[in-house]
């Protein structure tokens, strides 16, 4: 059974760090680009960062550039999102999703399927 499971969300103070993980089962990760998305209360889901199937290309939303780093380990069927210098506006549910492609797709919700259930990140003092 194919499954995408996010973990690592927590409550942190502004300036803190978290590392989210996206564990993939039932897929061959080397065939899929992976994206991280987030949804804040009352807002639409937005793309945060995406990485190509081989990990050689990535993209970031302007709001997280220089603070977040996406990576993946296909041997472990896992992708990661390292989040540093967290701000209150980073608060939301973070989702991981897949797209079967060797290219790096535009990091928007409509380009991805096979979504996980999300993990909550709260940044507050």
Rosetta blueprint (number, residue, H / E / L):
1 X L
2 X L
3 X E
4 X E
5 X E
6 X E
7 X E
8 X L
9 X L
10 X L
11 X E
12 X E
13 X L
14 X L
15 X L
16 X L
17 X L
18 X E
19 X E
20 X E
21 X E
22 X E
23 X E
24 X E
25 X E
26 X L
27 X L
28 X L
29 X H
30 X H
31 X H
32 X E
33 X E
34 X E
35 X E
36 X E
37 X E
38 X E
39 X E
40 X L
41 X L
42 X L
43 X L
44 X L
45 X L
46 X E
47 X E
48 X E
49 X E
50 X E
51 X E
52 X L
53 X L
54 X L
55 X L
56 X L
57 X L
58 X E
59 X E
60 X E
61 X L
62 X L
63 X L
64 X L
65 X L
66 X L
67 X L
68 X E
69 X E
70 X E
71 X E
72 X E
73 X E
74 X H
75 X H
76 X H
77 X L
78 X E
79 X E
80 X E
81 X E
82 X E
83 X E
84 X L
85 X L
86 X L
87 X L
88 X H
89 X H
90 X H
91 X L
92 X E
93 X E
94 X E
95 X E
96 X E
97 X E
98 X E
99 X E
100 X E
101 X L
102 X L
103 X L
104 X L
105 X L
106 X L
107 X L
108 X L
109 X H
110 X H
111 X H
112 X L
113 X E
114 X L
115 X L
116 X L
117 X L
118 X L
119 X E
120 X E
121 X E
122 X E
123 X E
124 X L
125 X L
